[in-house]
């Protein structure tokens, strides 16, 4: 049995598609899926975000919270908040998306550093106790991801 680690706080500069800030601590008692992405990442656009949208429609919000984390580690000059907002609108991404904070000290934003993310898309699953049960770079087959989410909900 692998040892689960507590999910660190998300260090975001702003939340889109949400009327208020979101913290993982406030989501305790519900399973959480986070899709870390970049809007200029082909695998994120083709696989990660569509999968997150499917998950959002398949599971009840009281059981599973789906979040996006726009974690920009390249093409900094090409992506603005307005670009991201237009991207979310055009792609009908309605779940909350946090903009990973970049304080200018590194090309790698804060949450990406804290979670030691190796790239995008990355899927994070967090159980009801706030522990990371899965951190996966790349695509997870839908059936496998669904089974893991159901196990988290059933805990």
N, C-alpha and C positions, 0 to 999 in steps of 0.2 A: 504494500500500500504506500503510495507516494505521500509525502508530507505536503499539505496545502499551506500556502502563505497568504497572509492578509493582503487584500487589494489596497494599495496606497491610494490616497486621494487623487482625483483627476485635477491637474493644474491647467485650467482653461482660462483664456482671456475673456471669452464670451460664449453664451449658448444661443444657438439659432433654433427656431421651431419650438421655443419654450418661453413662457411668460416669466419664468423665474430661474434662478441658478439651481443647479442640480449637484448634489453630493452623493457619493456612494454610501456614506453613513446614513443618509436619509432614506435610502432604498433597502436597508436591512429588512429582512423578512420576505423579500422577493428575489427571485433569480434575476440576473442581469447578463445581457449579451452586449458587448461593445464591438463595433466594427471600426477598426482604425484604418483610415484610408487617406489617399490624396486624390484630388479630382483629376489630376493629370496622369494617374496611374491606370494603364489599360486593364490590368487584372482586377483593380478595385471597381472600375466602371462596368466591366463585363461579368464579374463573378461575385465579389464581396458585397457590394451595395445591393444588387438585385436579390441576393440571398438574404440579407438583413431585412429588406422589404417583405420578402415572403415570410420570414420568421415573424415579423411584426403583425402580419395579417392572420397567421395561423394560431398564435398563442394569445390568450387573454392578457390584457395589460396588468390586471391585478396579480397575475402569476409570473409574468416575465416583462422586464423593462428592456427595451432595445434602445441603445444609444449609438450615435456615431461620434467618432473622434477624428477630426481633420487634423492630421499630424504632418505638417509640411516640412520636409527635410531637404527638398531640392526645388529649383525653379521659384525661389522666393519672390523675385521681381514680377513674375507672371501671374501670381494668384493674389487677389485682394479679397476682402470680406464681400464686396459687391459681386465679384466673380463667383464666389462660393454660394452666396444667396441665390444668384441666377441659376447655378448648377443644381442646387437642391430643388428649386421651383420647377425647372424644366424636366428633371428626372423624378418628380413627384415623391421626393423623400420628405416624409412628414414627421418622422421621429426626431427627437432632440439631437442636435449635433453640436458638440463642443469644439471650439477652436483651440488646439493645443498651444499653450503660451510659449512664445519665444521672446526671451528678454534681450536678445542681441549678443549674448556672450558666446553662443555656439550656433551652428547651423541646425543642430538637433534640438527640437523643442522639448520642454520640461517633462511632460508626461511620457513621451517617447524615451527619454533618458531614464526616468524613474522605473519604468516597466522593462527597460532594456529591450525595447522592440527592435527587431532586426530589419524591418521594412514593412511594406504594405502590399496587399491587405493583411491585416492581422485580426484574428477573432479571439476575443477574451470572453470566457464564461466565468461568472462569479456566483457562488451559491448564496443561499439566504442568510448565512452567517458572515458574508463579506469576504470569503476566501476564494482565491483564484483556483478554479478546477481545470482550466484549459487556457493555454496561450499558444496559438498556432499561426505561423506565418504561411500564407497561401490559402488555398481552397480546401474546405472540409466538405465531403459529400453530404448532400441534404439529409439523407436517411440517417447517417451517423450523427450529424449535428442535432437533428430532431430527437434522436434517442438520448443524447447527452442532456439536452434541455429538459426533456420529460423526466429524466432521473433527478435533475436539480429541482424541478417543480414538486416532485413526489417526496422529496426529503422531509 
